[in-house]
């Protein structure tokens, strides 16, 4: 895939993922045009002020809830990364209609606009919370995954192809627990819901590079899952705020003790490919020959944060946090 010939658009482009995606795209891949679509003019202004200023950049103010605006924005675009979402679990629980409008109906609008405008490849970002969801955010992302996978049949004879990238918690992203721990550290007390809680972890840069790789290798219909390490929240707190008092406050509504990236049922349609797993669709339009000679997963396999074979040490987490803090200010290319 020749990125220099691509016109790339990222929805939710002023978010944490969008910042890092645009930075890496401009520095390493240099697409013909790079379109940032978001609904917040202030965040677009702040990105420009931080140094995101390049002849290939285009700034579109728009909302994925607005199908006509998406059609205008997608004109001439060849690759779409769909990162726009309402993702704060408590906010989605309290405002369920708003979460559905953005995460589900917004996804439908992206699908329709991509097909109508002749976009070649679309990758939608998903989350471990879409696996056996217990909160509304996870349920909306599960619905979105189902839509984007089946959109390959919905496209009919059109050439547009859709896939998903599903991964875990991101170090340094907005909404991450790490900034909360850093702020609580100033008062000497950290709050954790449950001592047993575990999560998958990766950096923003790892997330971006995984999405880019998914775009490059996708056939359309896959859900790509990276192999990433786990860490207990207790260990994370000790890393971020050593010596602080820890108060256990109990699991909040819509929260799990452990997250899963691949359920046992999904594993039957999943293959292992190097540093990632590929969940293949079980629809009649999917060809098993798309991934020849794959490595199947063992019977009963489940990829969860508590049974993971890779665990982060405190030193490794410190190394993950430091680069993200250092890269907050973008260096112009």
C-alpha positions in Angstrom: 0.0 0.0 0.0 1.5 3.3 -1.1 0.4 5.8 1.6 1.7 8.8 -0.4 -1.1 8.2 -2.9 -3.8 8.0 -0.2 -6.3 10.6 1.0 -6.8 9.8 4.7 -9.6 11.0 6.9 -9.8 10.4 10.7 -13.1 11.0 12.5 -12.7 12.3 16.0 -9.4 13.5 14.8 -8.8 15.9 17.7 -8.9 13.2 20.4 -6.0 11.4 21.9 -5.8 8.8 19.2 -6.3 11.5 16.5 -3.4 13.5 17.8 -0.9 10.6 17.7 -2.3 9.3 14.4 -1.9 12.6 12.6 1.6 13.0 14.1 2.8 9.6 12.9 1.1 10.0 9.5 2.7 13.4 8.8 6.1 12.2 10.0 6.4 8.8 8.5 3.7 8.0 5.9 3.0 11.4 4.3 -0.3 10.9 2.7 -1.4 13.1 -0.2 -4.1 14.6 2.0 -4.9 14.1 5.7 -8.4 15.3 6.8 -9.2 15.8 10.5 -12.9 15.7 11.1 -14.2 16.7 14.6 -17.1 18.7 16.0 -15.0 21.0 18.3 -13.5 24.1 16.8 -11.5 24.9 19.9 -9.7 21.5 19.9 -8.9 22.0 16.2 -7.5 25.5 17.0 -5.4 24.0 19.9 -4.0 21.3 17.6 -2.9 24.0 15.1 -1.4 26.0 17.9 0.5 23.0 19.1 2.3 22.8 15.7 0.0 20.6 13.6 0.3 22.7 10.5 1.1 21.0 7.3 0.2 21.6 3.6 -1.5 18.2 3.4 -3.8 18.8 6.4 -7.5 19.7 6.1 -9.7 20.7 9.0 -13.3 19.7 8.8 -15.8 20.7 11.5 -18.5 18.2 11.5 -20.3 15.5 13.5 -20.7 11.8 12.6 -24.4 12.3 13.5 -24.7 14.5 10.4 -24.8 12.2 7.3 -24.7 15.1 4.8 -21.6 16.6 6.3 -19.9 13.2 6.1 -20.7 12.9 2.4 -19.0 16.2 1.9 -16.0 15.3 4.0 -15.5 11.9 2.4 -15.4 13.3 -1.1 -12.2 12.0 -2.7 -11.1 10.2 0.5 -9.6 6.7 0.0 -9.0 5.6 3.7 -11.2 6.4 6.7 -10.2 5.7 10.3 -13.3 6.0 12.4 -12.2 7.1 15.9 -15.1 9.3 16.9 -17.1 8.0 19.9 -18.6 8.8 23.2 -16.5 6.6 25.5 -16.8 7.7 29.1 -18.6 4.8 30.7 -20.5 6.9 33.4 -21.5 9.5 30.8 -22.8 6.9 28.5 -24.8 5.2 31.3 -26.4 8.5 32.2 -27.0 9.6 28.6 -27.8 6.4 26.8 -29.6 8.0 23.9 -26.6 10.3 23.2 -24.2 7.3 23.2 -26.5 5.4 20.8 -26.7 8.4 18.5 -23.0 8.8 18.2 -21.6 5.3 18.6 -24.2 3.4 16.6 -26.1 5.8 14.4 -22.9 7.7 13.8 -21.3 4.4 12.7 -24.1 3.8 10.3 -23.6 7.3 8.8 -19.9 6.6 8.3 -20.7 3.3 6.5 -23.2 4.9 4.2 -21.0 7.9 3.4 -18.0 5.6 2.8 -19.9 3.5 0.3 -21.6 6.4 -1.5 -18.3 8.3 -1.8 -16.2 5.3 -3.0 -13.8 5.1 0.0 -11.5 2.1 -0.4 -10.8 1.1 3.2 -12.5 1.9 6.5 -11.2 0.8 9.9 -13.4 1.4 13.0 -11.8 1.6 16.4 -13.3 -0.7 19.0 -12.6 -1.7 22.6 -12.2 -4.7 24.9 -15.5 -3.5 26.5 -17.3 -4.7 23.4 -16.7 -8.3 24.5 -19.6 -9.6 26.6 -20.5 -6.0 27.4 -21.9 -5.1 30.9 -22.2 -1.3 30.2 -23.8 0.8 27.5 -20.6 2.0 26.0 -19.5 -1.6 25.4 -22.9 -2.5 24.0 -22.8 0.4 21.5 -19.3 -0.6 20.4 -20.4 -4.3 20.0 -23.3 -3.0 17.8 -20.8 -0.9 15.8 -18.5 -3.9 15.3 -21.4 -5.9 14.0 -22.4 -3.1 11.6 -18.9 -2.6 10.2 -18.3 -6.3 9.7 -21.6 -6.8 7.9 -21.1 -3.5 5.9 -18.9 -5.5 3.6 -22.0 -7.3 2.4 -24.1 -4.1 2.6 -21.6 -2.5 0.1 -22.8 -5.0 -2.5 -20.8 -4.6 -5.7 -19.0 -1.4 -4.5 -15.3 -1.7 -3.7 -15.5 -0.3 -0.2 -14.2 -2.6 2.5 -14.6 -2.4 6.3 -12.7 -3.9 9.3 -12.4 -3.2 13.0 -9.4 -2.8 15.3 -10.2 -3.9 18.9 -7.8 -3.2 21.7 -7.5 -2.4 25.4 -6.8 0.6 27.7 -4.4 3.2 26.3 -1.7 4.8 28.4 -2.0 8.6 28.1 -5.4 8.7 26.5 -8.2 11.0 27.7 -10.2 9.1 30.2 -7.3 6.9 31.2 -7.1 6.2 35.0 -3.4 7.2 35.0 -4.1 11.0 35.0 -6.6 10.4 37.8 -3.9 8.6 39.9 -1.5 11.4 39.2 -4.0 14.0 40.4 -4.9 11.9 43.5 -1.2 11.5 44.3 -1.1 15.2 45.2 -3.4 14.4 48.1 -1.6 11.2 49.2 -4.6 8.9 48.6 -5.4 6.7 45.6 -8.9 5.2 45.1 -9.2 1.8 43.4 -12.5 0.0 42.9 -11.2 -3.6 43.6 -7.8 -5.1 44.5 -8.3 -7.9 42.0 -8.9 -5.7 39.0 -6.8 -6.2 35.8 -6.6 -4.4 32.5 -4.9 -4.7 29.1 -2.5 -1.8 28.4 -0.8 -0.3 25.4 0.5 3.2 24.4 -1.1 5.6 21.9 1.7 5.0 19.5 1.3 1.2 19.7 -2.5 1.8 19.1 -1.8 3.9 16.0 0.7 1.6 14.5 -1.7 -1.3 15.1 -4.4 0.5 13.2 -2.1 1.4 10.4 -1.0 -2.2 10.1 -4.7 -3.3 10.1 -5.5 -1.0 7.2 -2.6 -2.3 5.2 -3.4 -6.0 5.6 -7.2 -6.0 5.8 -9.4 -7.9 3.3 -12.7 -6.5 4.8 -14.6 -8.2 7.6 -11.9 -8.9 10.1 -11.7 -7.7 13.7 -8.0 -7.3 14.5 -6.8 -7.8 18.1 -3.2 -7.0 19.2 -1.2 -9.1 21.6 -0.7 -6.7 24.5 0.2 -7.1 28.2 -1.9 -6.9 31.3 -1.4 -5.2 34.7 -3.2 -5.1 38.0 -4.6 -1.7 38.9 -3.0 -2.1 42.3 0.4 -2.4 40.6 -0.4 0.5 38.3 -1.2 2.7 41.4 2.1 1.7 43.0 3.9 2.6 39.8 2.2 6.0 39.3 1.9 7.0 43.0 4.3 5.0 45.1 3.8 5.3 48.9 0.3 6.7 48.7 -2.6 5.4 50.8 -4.9 3.2 48.8 -8.7 3.2 49.4 -10.8 0.4 47.8 -14.2 1.9 47.0 -16.0 -1.1 45.3 -16.8 -1.8 41.6 -18.8 0.9 39.9 -21.9 0.2 37.8 -21.0 -1.1 34.4 -17.4 -2.1 35.4 -15.8 -5.5 35.2 -13.1 -7.1 37.3 -11.3 -8.2 34.2 -11.6 -7.4 30.5 -11.5 -9.8 27.5 -10.3 -9.0 24.0 -11.5 -12.4 22.6 -14.3 -14.4 24.0 -14.3 -18.2 24.0 -17.1 -18.2 21.4 -15.2 -15.8 19.2 -12.0 -17.8 19.5 -13.5 -20.6 17.2 -13.4 -18.1 14.3 -10.1 -16.5 15.3 -6.6 -17.2 13.9 -3.2 -16.2 15.3 -0.9 -14.2 13.1 2.4 -13.1 14.6 1.7 -10.3 17.1 -2.0 -10.2 16.5 -5.2 -12.2 16.4 -7.7 -12.0 13.5 -11.4 -12.7 14.3 -12.8 -13.8 11.0 -16.5 -13.2 10.1 -18.8 -16.3 10.1 -20.8 -15.0 7.2 -21.2 -16.8 3.8 -19.5 -14.0 1.9 -16.2 -14.5 3.8 -13.5 -16.6 2.2 -11.3 -18.6 4.5 -8.6 -18.3 1.8 -8.2 -14.6 2.7 -5.8 -15.8 5.4 -4.1 -18.9 4.1 -2.3 -21.3 6.5 -3.3 -19.5 9.7 -2.7 -20.8 13.1 -6.0 -21.8 14.8 -6.5 -21.2 18.5 -6.8 -24.1 21.0 -10.2 -25.3 22.1 -11.5 -23.2 25.0 -9.1 -20.3 24.3 -10.1 -16.9 25.8 -8.0 -13.8 25.7 -8.6 -12.0 28.9 -6.6 -9.6 31.1 -6.5 -11.9 34.1 -5.3 -15.1 32.2 -2.9 -13.2 29.9 0.6 -14.7 29.5 2.2 -11.3 29.3 2.3 -9.0 32.3 3.8 -5.5 32.7 6.3 -4.9 35.5 6.4 -1.5 37.2 9.6 -0.6 35.3 7.9 -1.5 32.0 4.9 0.6 32.8 7.1 3.5 33.8 8.8 3.2 30.4 5.4 3.2 28.6 4.2 6.3 30.5 7.4 8.4 30.0 7.4 8.6 26.2 3.7 9.5 26.2 4.3 12.4 28.6 7.3 13.6 26.6 5.4 13.6 23.3 2.5 15.8 24.4 4.0 18.8 22.5 4.0 18.0 18.8 7.2 18.7 16.9 6.3 20.1 13.4 7.5 18.1 10.4 
